[in-house]
Amino acid sequence: MLVVQIIIESAISAQCLKCYSCDGFEDCADPREELCPKNNECFTVAQNYDTKLNGLRKGCSPTCDRVNIVGMLCRTCKFELCNGKTGKQYSTQDG
């Protein structure tokens, strides 16, 4: 029975995405890892994407619409820890 429970828990956690999470420039200098709810993507909200320390907010969300800040850019991505400082495969939405 324990083996079945471990297999089920592994399958559930395999469907959840892990993203970097932070709020604010200082916090985003060293973001922590967060396990996202099912059907969420990783996001980064920033003023621009030309600087190395670009995150104003990072985390998990179903869409950018839920986390975007007026005047900022929001990008989402759909693979493990993709919203780090050098994230790839972003989809951009201006807000």
N, C-alpha and C positions, 0 to 999 in steps of 0.2 A: 504493500500500500504506500509506503514512503517513497518508493521509486516512482510510482505513478504521480504522486504529488510533485516531486521534483521535476519530472518531465513537463507537467502542466505549467508549473511556475516558470520554467525555462522558456516554454513556448510563448507565454504571455509577455515576459520581459523582452523576448526577441522582437516582438511587434512594436515595442516602445522605443523611441529614438532618444539618444542622449545628446544634449546640447550644452554649450557654455551658457552660463547665466551670470548677469551682473546688472547693476543699476548705478549709473554715474561714471564719470571719467576715471576717478581713482579706483573704484571697484572694478571697472572693466580692464584696468591694467593687469589684474590677476584674477580672471573670471573663474568661477567654480563650475563643476560639472553638475548637471541636473537631468534626471530621468523624466522625460515628458509623458504626459497622458497620451493615450492612443489617439491617432488621427491628428496629431500636432506636428508642426514643422519647427525647425530652428529659425530664429530671426535675429537680425541686428538692426538697430535704429541708430543712425549716425548723421552728422552734419554733412560729411562727404566721405568718399572712400579712397582718398589720395594719401592719407597719412597712416602711419603704422599703428598708432593708438587711435582707432577710429570709432570705437563703440561708445555710445551713450547709454544704450540698454541692449542686453542680449538675453535670450531665454527661449521658451517654448510657447507656441500659439498656433491655433488652427489657420489664421491668416494675419497678414500685416495690418488689416483694418482694425483689429482689436488692440494693437499696441502702438500704432504709429503716432507720432507727435507732429503737429502742424509745423511746416517749415523744415522738417527733417526727411531723410530718406530711410526707407525700410526695405530690407532684403530678406528673403527666406531661402532655405535650402533643406534638402530632404535626406541627408545621410549623416552618419555618426560624427558628432563634434564638428560639423561643417561651418559653424558660425564663429570660429576662432579668428585670430588676427589675420590669417591668410586664407579665409574661407573661399571656396570655389563653387561654381554652378549656382549662382544666385539668380533670383528673379527679382527685379527692382520695381517698386511702386513709389511714386512721389506722393508726399502727403502734405 
